[in-house]
Amino acid sequence: MADIKYYDVILKPVITEKSMAGMGEKKYTFLVHPEANKIQIKEAVEKMFEGTKVAKVNTQNYDGKKKRRGMTVGRTEKTKKAIVQLTEDSKDIEIFAGL
């Protein structure tokens, strides 16, 4: 397994209606590195966003979609999504504040 630093774990936030509805319950959704585990995701969120405390992390693995161009068949890249639940006394994550 590759040596993954905390700043390489979180790739980008997921902005959908369902993920925005979860923000009221302090649940935030991120696309993460496919080889990152729950402990690494928890540490990355707590280091990158000061004042946050993670209660739990749920992850989902997605296989790449099948794509075809003429006779050539391939797949897109595999992805991993993490839903991070913060504790009640934790600060909110600022990147989601204006949305």
mmCIF file as gemmi writes it, N, C-alpha and C atoms, coordinates in Angstrom:
data_model
loop_
_atom_site.group_PDB
_atom_site.id
_atom_site.type_symbol
_atom_site.label_atom_id
_atom_site.label_alt_id
_atom_site.label_comp_id
_atom_site.label_asym_id
_atom_site.label_entity_id
_atom_site.label_seq_id
_atom_site.pdbx_PDB_ins_code
_atom_site.Cartn_x
_atom_site.Cartn_y
_atom_site.Cartn_z
_atom_site.occupancy
_atom_site.B_iso_or_equiv
_atom_site.pdbx_formal_charge
_atom_site.auth_seq_id
_atom_site.auth_asym_id
_atom_site.pdbx_PDB_model_num
ATOM 1 N N . MET Axp A 1 ? 0.842 -1.183 0 1 0 ? 1 A 1
ATOM 2 C CA . MET Axp A 1 ? 0 0 0 1 0 ? 1 A 1
ATOM 3 C C . MET Axp A 1 ? 0.879 1.236 0 1 0 ? 1 A 1
ATOM 4 N N . ALA Axp A 2 ? 0.478 2.224 -0.74 1 0 ? 2 A 1
ATOM 5 C CA . ALA Axp A 2 ? 1.245 3.446 -0.871 1 0 ? 2 A 1
ATOM 6 C C . ALA Axp A 2 ? 1.192 4.247 0.425 1 0 ? 2 A 1
ATOM 7 N N . ASP Axp A 3 ? 2.248 5.038 0.661 1 0 ? 3 A 1
ATOM 8 C CA . ASP Axp A 3 ? 2.292 5.914 1.832 1 0 ? 3 A 1
ATOM 9 C C . ASP Axp A 3 ? 1.461 7.155 1.507 1 0 ? 3 A 1
ATOM 10 N N . ILE Axp A 4 ? 0.282 7.253 2.123 1 0 ? 4 A 1
ATOM 11 C CA . ILE Axp A 4 ? -0.653 8.34 1.832 1 0 ? 4 A 1
ATOM 12 C C . ILE Axp A 4 ? -0.576 9.365 2.957 1 0 ? 4 A 1
ATOM 13 N N . LYS Axp A 5 ? -0.276 10.61 2.617 1 0 ? 5 A 1
ATOM 14 C CA . LYS Axp A 5 ? -0.263 11.695 3.599 1 0 ? 5 A 1
ATOM 15 C C . LYS Axp A 5 ? -1.68 12.203 3.799 1 0 ? 5 A 1
ATOM 16 N N . TYR Axp A 6 ? -1.917 12.906 4.91 1 0 ? 6 A 1
ATOM 17 C CA . TYR Axp A 6 ? -3.276 13.34 5.236 1 0 ? 6 A 1
ATOM 18 C C . TYR Axp A 6 ? -3.836 14.316 4.203 1 0 ? 6 A 1
ATOM 19 N N . TYR Axp A 7 ? -2.986 15.111 3.577 1 0 ? 7 A 1
ATOM 20 C CA . TYR Axp A 7 ? -3.465 16.062 2.578 1 0 ? 7 A 1
ATOM 21 C C . TYR Axp A 7 ? -3.748 15.416 1.23 1 0 ? 7 A 1
ATOM 22 N N . ASP Axp A 8 ? -3.373 14.148 1.05 1 0 ? 8 A 1
ATOM 23 C CA . ASP Axp A 8 ? -3.679 13.41 -0.17 1 0 ? 8 A 1
ATOM 24 C C . ASP Axp A 8 ? -4.942 12.56 -0.035 1 0 ? 8 A 1
ATOM 25 N N . VAL Axp A 9 ? -5.469 12.442 1.184 1 0 ? 9 A 1
ATOM 26 C CA . VAL Axp A 9 ? -6.603 11.548 1.424 1 0 ? 9 A 1
ATOM 27 C C . VAL Axp A 9 ? -7.881 12.13 0.84 1 0 ? 9 A 1
ATOM 28 N N . ILE Axp A 10 ? -8.207 13.379 1.179 1 0 ? 10 A 1
ATOM 29 C CA . ILE Axp A 10 ? -9.45 13.995 0.721 1 0 ? 10 A 1
ATOM 30 C C . ILE Axp A 10 ? -9.197 14.643 -0.638 1 0 ? 10 A 1
ATOM 31 N N . LEU Axp A 11 ? -9.945 14.191 -1.651 1 0 ? 11 A 1
ATOM 32 C CA . LEU Axp A 11 ? -9.764 14.717 -2.999 1 0 ? 11 A 1
ATOM 33 C C . LEU Axp A 11 ? -10.655 15.923 -3.259 1 0 ? 11 A 1
ATOM 34 N N . LYS Axp A 12 ? -11.966 15.793 -2.975 1 0 ? 12 A 1
ATOM 35 C CA . LYS Axp A 12 ? -12.882 16.92 -3.164 1 0 ? 12 A 1
ATOM 36 C C . LYS Axp A 12 ? -14.197 16.647 -2.448 1 0 ? 12 A 1
ATOM 37 N N . PRO Axp A 13 ? -14.933 17.699 -2.117 1 0 ? 13 A 1
ATOM 38 C CA . PRO Axp A 13 ? -16.25 17.488 -1.493 1 0 ? 13 A 1
ATOM 39 C C . PRO Axp A 13 ? -17.284 17.093 -2.536 1 0 ? 13 A 1
ATOM 40 N N . VAL Axp A 14 ? -18.296 16.377 -2.089 1 0 ? 14 A 1
ATOM 41 C CA . VAL Axp A 14 ? -19.403 15.98 -2.961 1 0 ? 14 A 1
ATOM 42 C C . VAL Axp A 14 ? -20.557 16.95 -2.71 1 0 ? 14 A 1
ATOM 43 N N . ILE Axp A 15 ? -20.994 17.637 -3.759 1 0 ? 15 A 1
ATOM 44 C CA . ILE Axp A 15 ? -22.058 18.627 -3.644 1 0 ? 15 A 1
ATOM 45 C C . ILE Axp A 15 ? -23.282 18.099 -4.401 1 0 ? 15 A 1
ATOM 46 N N . THR Axp A 16 ? -24.191 17.45 -3.676 1 0 ? 16 A 1
ATOM 47 C CA . THR Axp A 16 ? -25.443 16.972 -4.242 1 0 ? 16 A 1
ATOM 48 C C . THR Axp A 16 ? -26.566 17.338 -3.282 1 0 ? 16 A 1
ATOM 49 N N . GLU Axp A 17 ? -27.799 17.15 -3.717 1 0 ? 17 A 1
ATOM 50 C CA . GLU Axp A 17 ? -28.937 17.459 -2.843 1 0 ? 17 A 1
ATOM 51 C C . GLU Axp A 17 ? -28.921 16.573 -1.602 1 0 ? 17 A 1
ATOM 52 N N . LYS Axp A 18 ? -28.597 15.317 -1.775 1 0 ? 18 A 1
ATOM 53 C CA . LYS Axp A 18 ? -28.593 14.393 -0.643 1 0 ? 18 A 1
ATOM 54 C C . LYS Axp A 18 ? -27.486 14.743 0.356 1 0 ? 18 A 1
ATOM 55 N N . SER Axp A 19 ? -26.302 15.099 -0.149 1 0 ? 19 A 1
ATOM 56 C CA . SER Axp A 19 ? -25.22 15.45 0.767 1 0 ? 19 A 1
ATOM 57 C C . SER Axp A 19 ? -25.491 16.78 1.462 1 0 ? 19 A 1
ATOM 58 N N . MET Axp A 20 ? -26.167 17.694 0.796 1 0 ? 20 A 1
ATOM 59 C CA . MET Axp A 20 ? -26.514 18.975 1.428 1 0 ? 20 A 1
ATOM 60 C C . MET Axp A 20 ? -27.573 18.774 2.516 1 0 ? 20 A 1
ATOM 61 N N . ALA Axp A 21 ? -28.47 17.822 2.33 1 0 ? 21 A 1
ATOM 62 C CA . ALA Axp A 21 ? -29.485 17.54 3.345 1 0 ? 21 A 1
ATOM 63 C C . ALA Axp A 21 ? -28.846 16.947 4.597 1 0 ? 21 A 1
ATOM 64 N N . GLY Axp A 22 ? -27.769 16.218 4.442 1 0 ? 22 A 1
ATOM 65 C CA . GLY Axp A 22 ? -27.085 15.619 5.583 1 0 ? 22 A 1
ATOM 66 C C . GLY Axp A 22 ? -26.291 16.606 6.415 1 0 ? 22 A 1
ATOM 67 N N . MET Axp A 23 ? -26.05 17.796 5.883 1 0 ? 23 A 1
ATOM 68 C CA . MET Axp A 23 ? -25.272 18.792 6.627 1 0 ? 23 A 1
ATOM 69 C C . MET Axp A 23 ? -25.991 19.257 7.885 1 0 ? 23 A 1
ATOM 70 N N . GLY Axp A 24 ? -27.315 19.195 7.911 1 0 ? 24 A 1
ATOM 71 C CA . GLY Axp A 24 ? -28.061 19.559 9.107 1 0 ? 24 A 1
ATOM 72 C C . GLY Axp A 24 ? -27.769 18.617 10.268 1 0 ? 24 A 1
ATOM 73 N N . GLU Axp A 25 ? -27.402 17.386 9.956 1 0 ? 25 A 1
ATOM 74 C CA . GLU Axp A 25 ? -27.06 16.388 10.967 1 0 ? 25 A 1
ATOM 75 C C . GLU Axp A 25 ? -25.555 16.28 11.161 1 0 ? 25 A 1
ATOM 76 N N . LYS Axp A 26 ? -24.798 17.252 10.62 1 0 ? 26 A 1
ATOM 77 C CA . LYS Axp A 26 ? -23.328 17.294 10.672 1 0 ? 26 A 1
ATOM 78 C C . LYS Axp A 26 ? -22.7 16.091 9.971 1 0 ? 26 A 1
ATOM 79 N N . LYS Axp A 27 ? -23.277 15.731 8.817 1 0 ? 27 A 1
ATOM 80 C CA . LYS Axp A 27 ? -22.706 14.692 7.963 1 0 ? 27 A 1
ATOM 81 C C . LYS Axp A 27 ? -22.183 15.366 6.702 1 0 ? 27 A 1
ATOM 82 N N . TYR Axp A 28 ? -20.908 15.134 6.4 1 0 ? 28 A 1
ATOM 83 C CA . TYR Axp A 28 ? -20.272 15.733 5.244 1 0 ? 28 A 1
ATOM 84 C C . TYR Axp A 28 ? -19.731 14.628 4.343 1 0 ? 28 A 1
ATOM 85 N N . THR Axp A 29 ? -19.842 14.828 3.027 1 0 ? 29 A 1
ATOM 86 C CA . THR Axp A 29 ? -19.471 13.804 2.059 1 0 ? 29 A 1
ATOM 87 C C . THR Axp A 29 ? -18.27 14.269 1.241 1 0 ? 29 A 1
ATOM 88 N N . PHE Axp A 30 ? -17.282 13.391 1.101 1 0 ? 30 A 1
ATOM 89 C CA . PHE Axp A 30 ? -16.065 13.691 0.352 1 0 ? 30 A 1
ATOM 90 C C . PHE Axp A 30 ? -15.719 12.528 -0.562 1 0 ? 30 A 1
ATOM 91 N N . LEU Axp A 31 ? -15.084 12.846 -1.704 1 0 ? 31 A 1
ATOM 92 C CA . LEU Axp A 31 ? -14.415 11.823 -2.492 1 0 ? 31 A 1
ATOM 93 C C . LEU Axp A 31 ? -13.022 11.683 -1.906 1 0 ? 31 A 1
ATOM 94 N N . VAL Axp A 32 ? -12.593 10.454 -1.65 1 0 ? 32 A 1
ATOM 95 C CA . VAL Axp A 32 ? -11.316 10.222 -0.998 1 0 ? 32 A 1
ATOM 96 C C . VAL Axp A 32 ? -10.45 9.292 -1.841 1 0 ? 32 A 1
ATOM 97 N N . HIS Axp A 33 ? -9.191 9.187 -1.464 1 0 ? 33 A 1
ATOM 98 C CA . HIS Axp A 33 ? -8.239 8.307 -2.14 1 0 ? 33 A 1
ATOM 99 C C . HIS Axp A 33 ? -8.743 6.866 -2.035 1 0 ? 33 A 1
ATOM 100 N N . PRO Axp A 34 ? -8.705 6.101 -3.128 1 0 ? 34 A 1
ATOM 101 C CA . PRO Axp A 34 ? -9.26 4.74 -3.101 1 0 ? 34 A 1
ATOM 102 C C . PRO Axp A 34 ? -8.587 3.791 -2.11 1 0 ? 34 A 1
ATOM 103 N N . GLU Axp A 35 ? -7.338 4.06 -1.718 1 0 ? 35 A 1
ATOM 104 C CA . GLU Axp A 35 ? -6.637 3.18 -0.791 1 0 ? 35 A 1
ATOM 105 C C . GLU Axp A 35 ? -6.694 3.683 0.651 1 0 ? 35 A 1
ATOM 106 N N . ALA Axp A 36 ? -7.355 4.793 0.892 1 0 ? 36 A 1
ATOM 107 C CA . ALA Axp A 36 ? -7.428 5.341 2.251 1 0 ? 36 A 1
ATOM 108 C C . ALA Axp A 36 ? -8.41 4.543 3.089 1 0 ? 36 A 1
ATOM 109 N N . ASN Axp A 37 ? -8.054 4.321 4.361 1 0 ? 37 A 1
ATOM 110 C CA . ASN Axp A 37 ? -8.968 3.62 5.258 1 0 ? 37 A 1
ATOM 111 C C . ASN Axp A 37 ? -9.678 4.632 6.164 1 0 ? 37 A 1
ATOM 112 N N . LYS Axp A 38 ? -10.574 4.151 7.014 1 0 ? 38 A 1
ATOM 113 C CA . LYS Axp A 38 ? -11.399 5.036 7.835 1 0 ? 38 A 1
ATOM 114 C C . LYS Axp A 38 ? -10.565 5.829 8.838 1 0 ? 38 A 1
ATOM 115 N N . ILE Axp A 39 ? -9.524 5.231 9.375 1 0 ? 39 A 1
ATOM 116 C CA . ILE Axp A 39 ? -8.674 5.928 10.337 1 0 ? 39 A 1
ATOM 117 C C . ILE Axp A 39 ? -7.943 7.08 9.654 1 0 ? 39 A 1
ATOM 118 N N . GLN Axp A 40 ? -7.43 6.853 8.449 1 0 ? 40 A 1
ATOM 119 C CA . GLN Axp A 40 ? -6.741 7.913 7.711 1 0 ? 40 A 1
ATOM 120 C C . GLN Axp A 40 ? -7.702 9.032 7.343 1 0 ? 40 A 1
ATOM 121 N N . ILE Axp A 41 ? -8.929 8.701 6.986 1 0 ? 41 A 1
ATOM 122 C CA . ILE Axp A 41 ? -9.926 9.717 6.632 1 0 ? 41 A 1
ATOM 123 C C . ILE Axp A 41 ? -10.265 10.56 7.856 1 0 ? 41 A 1
ATOM 124 N N . LYS Axp A 42 ? -10.434 9.927 8.998 1 0 ? 42 A 1
ATOM 125 C CA . LYS Axp A 42 ? -10.734 10.647 10.238 1 0 ? 42 A 1
ATOM 126 C C . LYS Axp A 42 ? -9.611 11.618 10.585 1 0 ? 42 A 1
ATOM 127 N N . GLU Axp A 43 ? -8.36 11.161 10.526 1 0 ? 43 A 1
ATOM 128 C CA . GLU Axp A 43 ? -7.215 12.017 10.834 1 0 ? 43 A 1
ATOM 129 C C . GLU Axp A 43 ? -7.11 13.18 9.852 1 0 ? 43 A 1
ATOM 130 N N . ALA Axp A 44 ? -7.375 12.918 8.577 1 0 ? 44 A 1
ATOM 131 C CA . ALA Axp A 44 ? -7.269 13.96 7.562 1 0 ? 44 A 1
ATOM 132 C C . ALA Axp A 44 ? -8.297 15.061 7.791 1 0 ? 44 A 1
ATOM 133 N N . VAL Axp A 45 ? -9.533 14.699 8.126 1 0 ? 45 A 1
ATOM 134 C CA . VAL Axp A 45 ? -10.576 15.698 8.365 1 0 ? 45 A 1
ATOM 135 C C . VAL Axp A 45 ? -10.244 16.527 9.593 1 0 ? 45 A 1
ATOM 136 N N . GLU Axp A 46 ? -9.773 15.886 10.659 1 0 ? 46 A 1
ATOM 137 C CA . GLU Axp A 46 ? -9.457 16.61 11.887 1 0 ? 46 A 1
ATOM 138 C C . GLU Axp A 46 ? -8.247 17.523 11.721 1 0 ? 46 A 1
ATOM 139 N N . LYS Axp A 47 ? -7.276 17.148 10.873 1 0 ? 47 A 1
ATOM 140 C CA . LYS Axp A 47 ? -6.103 17.997 10.646 1 0 ? 47 A 1
ATOM 141 C C . LYS Axp A 47 ? -6.399 19.129 9.667 1 0 ? 47 A 1
ATOM 142 N N . MET Axp A 48 ? -7.172 18.857 8.63 1 0 ? 48 A 1
ATOM 143 C CA . MET Axp A 48 ? -7.41 19.865 7.598 1 0 ? 48 A 1
ATOM 144 C C . MET Axp A 48 ? -8.413 20.929 8.036 1 0 ? 48 A 1
ATOM 145 N N . PHE Axp A 49 ? -9.392 20.553 8.843 1 0 ? 49 A 1
ATOM 146 C CA . PHE Axp A 49 ? -10.421 21.489 9.282 1 0 ? 49 A 1
ATOM 147 C C . PHE Axp A 49 ? -10.328 21.609 10.797 1 0 ? 49 A 1
ATOM 148 N N . GLU Axp A 50 ? -9.736 22.708 11.271 1 0 ? 50 A 1
ATOM 149 C CA . GLU Axp A 50 ? -9.482 22.884 12.703 1 0 ? 50 A 1
ATOM 150 C C . GLU Axp A 50 ? -10.787 22.992 13.482 1 0 ? 50 A 1
ATOM 151 N N . GLY Axp A 51 ? -10.797 22.399 14.661 1 0 ? 51 A 1
ATOM 152 C CA . GLY Axp A 51 ? -11.961 22.453 15.529 1 0 ? 51 A 1
ATOM 153 C C . GLY Axp A 51 ? -12.995 21.376 15.26 1 0 ? 51 A 1
ATOM 154 N N . THR Axp A 52 ? -12.714 20.476 14.324 1 0 ? 52 A 1
ATOM 155 C CA . THR Axp A 52 ? -13.667 19.404 14.03 1 0 ? 52 A 1
ATOM 156 C C . THR Axp A 52 ? -13.265 18.138 14.779 1 0 ? 52 A 1
ATOM 157 N N . LYS Axp A 53 ? -14.264 17.41 15.235 1 0 ? 53 A 1
ATOM 158 C CA . LYS Axp A 53 ? -14.058 16.11 15.874 1 0 ? 53 A 1
ATOM 159 C C . LYS Axp A 53 ? -14.969 15.114 15.167 1 0 ? 53 A 1
ATOM 160 N N . VAL Axp A 54 ? -14.374 14.061 14.658 1 0 ? 54 A 1
ATOM 161 C CA . VAL Axp A 54 ? -15.116 13.072 13.881 1 0 ? 54 A 1
ATOM 162 C C . VAL Axp A 54 ? -15.664 11.989 14.808 1 0 ? 54 A 1
ATOM 163 N N . ALA Axp A 55 ? -16.959 11.741 14.711 1 0 ? 55 A 1
ATOM 164 C CA . ALA Axp A 55 ? -17.592 10.676 15.497 1 0 ? 55 A 1
ATOM 165 C C . ALA Axp A 55 ? -17.45 9.339 14.773 1 0 ? 55 A 1
ATOM 166 N N . LYS Axp A 56 ? -17.789 9.302 13.472 1 0 ? 56 A 1
ATOM 167 C CA . LYS Axp A 56 ? -17.655 8.056 12.714 1 0 ? 56 A 1
ATOM 168 C C . LYS Axp A 56 ? -17.499 8.371 11.232 1 0 ? 56 A 1
ATOM 169 N N . VAL Axp A 57 ? -17.018 7.369 10.5 1 0 ? 57 A 1
ATOM 170 C CA . VAL Axp A 57 ? -16.786 7.488 9.061 1 0 ? 57 A 1
ATOM 171 C C . VAL Axp A 57 ? -17.401 6.277 8.38 1 0 ? 57 A 1
ATOM 172 N N . ASN Axp A 58 ? -18.216 6.516 7.365 1 0 ? 58 A 1
ATOM 173 C CA . ASN Axp A 58 ? -18.752 5.446 6.521 1 0 ? 58 A 1
ATOM 174 C C . ASN Axp A 58 ? -18.156 5.605 5.13 1 0 ? 58 A 1
ATOM 175 N N . THR Axp A 59 ? -17.749 4.502 4.515 1 0 ? 59 A 1
ATOM 176 C CA . THR Axp A 59 ? -17.136 4.563 3.191 1 0 ? 59 A 1
ATOM 177 C C . THR Axp A 59 ? -17.895 3.688 2.21 1 0 ? 59 A 1
ATOM 178 N N . GLN Axp A 60 ? -17.817 4.083 0.933 1 0 ? 60 A 1
ATOM 179 C CA . GLN Axp A 60 ? -18.435 3.32 -0.152 1 0 ? 60 A 1
ATOM 180 C C . GLN Axp A 60 ? -17.451 3.262 -1.31 1 0 ? 60 A 1
ATOM 181 N N . ASN Axp A 61 ? -17.221 2.069 -1.837 1 0 ? 61 A 1
ATOM 182 C CA . ASN Axp A 61 ? -16.352 1.881 -2.995 1 0 ? 61 A 1
ATOM 183 C C . ASN Axp A 61 ? -17.206 1.782 -4.25 1 0 ? 61 A 1
ATOM 184 N N . TYR Axp A 62 ? -16.775 2.474 -5.308 1 0 ? 62 A 1
ATOM 185 C CA . TYR Axp A 62 ? -17.471 2.431 -6.587 1 0 ? 62 A 1
ATOM 186 C C . TYR Axp A 62 ? -16.508 1.952 -7.664 1 0 ? 62 A 1
ATOM 187 N N . ASP Axp A 63 ? -16.933 0.952 -8.435 1 0 ? 63 A 1
ATOM 188 C CA . ASP Axp A 63 ? -16.154 0.517 -9.591 1 0 ? 63 A 1
ATOM 189 C C . ASP Axp A 63 ? -16.318 1.542 -10.703 1 0 ? 63 A 1
ATOM 190 N N . GLY Axp A 64 ? -15.361 1.559 -11.617 1 0 ? 64 A 1
ATOM 191 C CA . GLY Axp A 64 ? -15.45 2.467 -12.743 1 0 ? 64 A 1
ATOM 192 C C . GLY Axp A 64 ? -16.557 2.059 -13.702 1 0 ? 64 A 1
ATOM 193 N N . LYS Axp A 65 ? -17.126 3.051 -14.371 1 0 ? 65 A 1
ATOM 194 C CA . LYS Axp A 65 ? -18.182 2.766 -15.344 1 0 ? 65 A 1
ATOM 195 C C . LYS Axp A 65 ? -17.568 2.228 -16.632 1 0 ? 65 A 1
ATOM 196 N N . LYS Axp A 66 ? -18.308 1.376 -17.327 1 0 ? 66 A 1
ATOM 197 C CA . LYS Axp A 66 ? -17.855 0.878 -18.623 1 0 ? 66 A 1
ATOM 198 C C . LYS Axp A 66 ? -18.033 1.977 -19.654 1 0 ? 66 A 1
ATOM 199 N N . LYS Axp A 67 ? -16.997 2.215 -20.413 1 0 ? 67 A 1
ATOM 200 C CA . LYS Axp A 67 ? -17.037 3.192 -21.499 1 0 ? 67 A 1
ATOM 201 C C . LYS Axp A 67 ? -16.535 2.516 -22.763 1 0 ? 67 A 1
ATOM 202 N N . ARG Axp A 68 ? -17.068 2.974 -23.904 1 0 ? 68 A 1
ATOM 203 C CA . ARG Axp A 68 ? -16.683 2.367 -25.165 1 0 ? 68 A 1
ATOM 204 C C . ARG Axp A 68 ? -16.469 3.458 -26.186 1 0 ? 68 A 1
ATOM 205 N N . ARG Axp A 69 ? -15.445 3.31 -26.983 1 0 ? 69 A 1
ATOM 206 C CA . ARG Axp A 69 ? -15.18 4.215 -28.093 1 0 ? 69 A 1
ATOM 207 C C . ARG Axp A 69 ? -14.837 3.348 -29.296 1 0 ? 69 A 1
ATOM 208 N N . GLY Axp A 70 ? -15.839 3.153 -30.139 1 0 ? 70 A 1
ATOM 209 C CA . GLY Axp A 70 ? -15.66 2.254 -31.274 1 0 ? 70 A 1
ATOM 210 C C . GLY Axp A 70 ? -15.566 0.827 -30.772 1 0 ? 70 A 1
ATOM 211 N N . MET Axp A 71 ? -14.515 0.131 -31.183 1 0 ? 71 A 1
ATOM 212 C CA . MET Axp A 71 ? -14.322 -1.254 -30.773 1 0 ? 71 A 1
ATOM 213 C C . MET Axp A 71 ? -13.597 -1.369 -29.437 1 0 ? 71 A 1
ATOM 214 N N . THR Axp A 72 ? -13.024 -0.276 -28.956 1 0 ? 72 A 1
ATOM 215 C CA . THR Axp A 72 ? -12.244 -0.307 -27.721 1 0 ? 72 A 1
ATOM 216 C C . THR Axp A 72 ? -13.165 -0.158 -26.514 1 0 ? 72 A 1
ATOM 217 N N . VAL Axp A 73 ? -13.029 -1.063 -25.581 1 0 ? 73 A 1
ATOM 218 C CA . VAL Axp A 73 ? -13.845 -1.048 -24.376 1 0 ? 73 A 1
ATOM 219 C C . VAL Axp A 73 ? -12.926 -0.859 -23.178 1 0 ? 73 A 1
ATOM 220 N N . GLY Axp A 74 ? -13.342 -0.01 -22.255 1 0 ? 74 A 1
ATOM 221 C CA . GLY Axp A 74 ? -12.533 0.208 -21.06 1 0 ? 74 A 1
ATOM 222 C C . GLY Axp A 74 ? -13.41 0.635 -19.904 1 0 ? 74 A 1
ATOM 223 N N . ARG Axp A 75 ? -12.775 1.012 -18.815 1 0 ? 75 A 1
ATOM 224 C CA . ARG Axp A 75 ? -13.488 1.458 -17.624 1 0 ? 75 A 1
ATOM 225 C C . ARG Axp A 75 ? -12.89 2.774 -17.146 1 0 ? 75 A 1
ATOM 226 N N . THR Axp A 76 ? -13.741 3.578 -16.509 1 0 ? 76 A 1
ATOM 227 C CA . THR Axp A 76 ? -13.239 4.783 -15.877 1 0 ? 76 A 1
ATOM 228 C C . THR Axp A 76 ? -12.61 4.395 -14.544 1 0 ? 76 A 1
ATOM 229 N N . GLU Axp A 77 ? -12.049 5.373 -13.875 1 0 ? 77 A 1
ATOM 230 C CA . GLU Axp A 77 ? -11.312 5.13 -12.645 1 0 ? 77 A 1
ATOM 231 C C . GLU Axp A 77 ? -12.24 4.729 -11.49 1 0 ? 77 A 1
ATOM 232 N N . LYS Axp A 78 ? -11.758 3.855 -10.611 1 0 ? 78 A 1
ATOM 233 C CA . LYS Axp A 78 ? -12.496 3.512 -9.405 1 0 ? 78 A 1
ATOM 234 C C . LYS Axp A 78 ? -12.493 4.703 -8.461 1 0 ? 78 A 1
ATOM 235 N N . THR Axp A 79 ? -13.563 4.863 -7.693 1 0 ? 79 A 1
ATOM 236 C CA . THR Axp A 79 ? -13.64 5.967 -6.739 1 0 ? 79 A 1
ATOM 237 C C . THR Axp A 79 ? -14.08 5.435 -5.379 1 0 ? 79 A 1
ATOM 238 N N . LYS Axp A 80 ? -13.858 6.263 -4.373 1 0 ? 80 A 1
ATOM 239 C CA . LYS Axp A 80 ? -14.282 5.929 -3.018 1 0 ? 80 A 1
ATOM 240 C C . LYS Axp A 80 ? -14.895 7.177 -2.408 1 0 ? 80 A 1
ATOM 241 N N . LYS Axp A 81 ? -16.042 6.998 -1.768 1 0 ? 81 A 1
ATOM 242 C CA . LYS Axp A 81 ? -16.757 8.114 -1.156 1 0 ? 81 A 1
ATOM 243 C C . LYS Axp A 81 ? -16.809 7.881 0.344 1 0 ? 81 A 1
ATOM 244 N N . ALA Axp A 82 ? -16.603 8.965 1.116 1 0 ? 82 A 1
ATOM 245 C CA . ALA Axp A 82 ? -16.654 8.87 2.573 1 0 ? 82 A 1
ATOM 246 C C . ALA Axp A 82 ? -17.692 9.842 3.107 1 0 ? 82 A 1
ATOM 247 N N . ILE Axp A 83 ? -18.546 9.354 4.011 1 0 ? 83 A 1
ATOM 248 C CA . ILE Axp A 83 ? -19.51 10.198 4.704 1 0 ? 83 A 1
ATOM 249 C C . ILE Axp A 83 ? -19.012 10.327 6.138 1 0 ? 83 A 1
ATOM 250 N N . VAL Axp A 84 ? -18.669 11.561 6.523 1 0 ? 84 A 1
ATOM 251 C CA . VAL Axp A 84 ? -18.056 11.824 7.817 1 0 ? 84 A 1
ATOM 252 C C . VAL Axp A 84 ? -19.098 12.428 8.751 1 0 ? 84 A 1
ATOM 253 N N . GLN Axp A 85 ? -19.321 11.792 9.896 1 0 ? 85 A 1
ATOM 254 C CA . GLN Axp A 85 ? -20.249 12.289 10.921 1 0 ? 85 A 1
ATOM 255 C C . GLN Axp A 85 ? -19.428 12.992 12 1 0 ? 85 A 1
ATOM 256 N N . LEU Axp A 86 ? -19.719 14.283 12.239 1 0 ? 86 A 1
ATOM 257 C CA . LEU Axp A 86 ? -19.024 15.042 13.274 1 0 ? 86 A 1
ATOM 258 C C . LEU Axp A 86 ? -19.778 14.95 14.589 1 0 ? 86 A 1
ATOM 259 N N . THR Axp A 87 ? -19.08 15.21 15.689 1 0 ? 87 A 1
ATOM 260 C CA . THR Axp A 87 ? -19.716 15.21 17.002 1 0 ? 87 A 1
ATOM 261 C C . THR Axp A 87 ? -20.545 16.474 17.169 1 0 ? 87 A 1
ATOM 262 N N . GLU Axp A 88 ? -21.408 16.503 18.185 1 0 ? 88 A 1
ATOM 263 C CA . GLU Axp A 88 ? -22.296 17.648 18.414 1 0 ? 88 A 1
ATOM 264 C C . GLU Axp A 88 ? -21.528 18.911 18.795 1 0 ? 88 A 1
ATOM 265 N N . ASP Axp A 89 ? -20.442 18.774 19.564 1 0 ? 89 A 1
ATOM 266 C CA . ASP Axp A 89 ? -19.69 19.954 19.997 1 0 ? 89 A 1
ATOM 267 C C . ASP Axp A 89 ? -18.632 20.386 18.988 1 0 ? 89 A 1
ATOM 268 N N . SER Axp A 90 ? -18.573 19.744 17.853 1 0 ? 90 A 1
ATOM 269 C CA . SER Axp A 90 ? -17.597 20.05 16.818 1 0 ? 90 A 1
ATOM 270 C C . SER Axp A 90 ? -18.01 21.278 16.008 1 0 ? 90 A 1
ATOM 271 N N . LYS Axp A 91 ? -17.004 21.999 15.486 1 0 ? 91 A 1
ATOM 272 C CA . LYS Axp A 91 ? -17.28 23.117 14.582 1 0 ? 91 A 1
ATOM 273 C C . LYS Axp A 91 ? -17.709 22.585 13.221 1 0 ? 91 A 1
ATOM 274 N N . ASP Axp A 92 ? -18.47 23.406 12.48 1 0 ? 92 A 1
ATOM 275 C CA . ASP Axp A 92 ? -18.847 23.031 11.12 1 0 ? 92 A 1
ATOM 276 C C . ASP Axp A 92 ? -17.657 23.211 10.187 1 0 ? 92 A 1
ATOM 277 N N . ILE Axp A 93 ? -17.706 22.548 9.042 1 0 ? 93 A 1
ATOM 278 C CA . ILE Axp A 93 ? -16.65 22.668 8.041 1 0 ? 93 A 1
ATOM 279 C C . ILE Axp A 93 ? -16.956 23.879 7.166 1 0 ? 93 A 1
ATOM 280 N N . GLU Axp A 94 ? -15.99 24.789 7.028 1 0 ? 94 A 1
ATOM 281 C CA . GLU Axp A 94 ? -16.225 26.084 6.389 1 0 ? 94 A 1
ATOM 282 C C . GLU Axp A 94 ? -16.47 26.012 4.896 1 0 ? 94 A 1
ATOM 283 N N . ILE Axp A 95 ? -15.924 25.011 4.199 1 0 ? 95 A 1
ATOM 284 C CA . ILE Axp A 95 ? -16.094 24.975 2.743 1 0 ? 95 A 1
ATOM 285 C C . ILE Axp A 95 ? -17.541 24.744 2.341 1 0 ? 95 A 1
ATOM 286 N N . PHE Axp A 96 ? -18.345 24.207 3.244 1 0 ? 96 A 1
ATOM 287 C CA . PHE Axp A 96 ? -19.753 23.973 2.974 1 0 ? 96 A 1
ATOM 288 C C . PHE Axp A 96 ? -20.629 25.117 3.461 1 0 ? 96 A 1
ATOM 289 N N . ALA Axp A 97 ? -20.059 26.147 4.109 1 0 ? 97 A 1
ATOM 290 C CA . ALA Axp A 97 ? -20.839 27.177 4.774 1 0 ? 97 A 1
ATOM 291 C C . ALA Axp A 97 ? -21.664 28.032 3.797 1 0 ? 97 A 1
ATOM 292 N N . GLY Axp A 98 ? -21.112 28.391 2.647 1 0 ? 98 A 1
ATOM 293 C CA . GLY Axp A 98 ? -21.814 29.279 1.723 1 0 ? 98 A 1
ATOM 294 C C . GLY Axp A 98 ? -22.747 28.586 0.769 1 0 ? 98 A 1
ATOM 295 N N . LEU Axp A 99 ? -22.909 27.295 0.876 1 0 ? 99 A 1
ATOM 296 C CA . LEU Axp A 99 ? -23.712 26.546 -0.101 1 0 ? 99 A 1
ATOM 297 C C . LEU Axp A 99 ? -25.122 26.343 0.37 1 0 ? 99 A 1
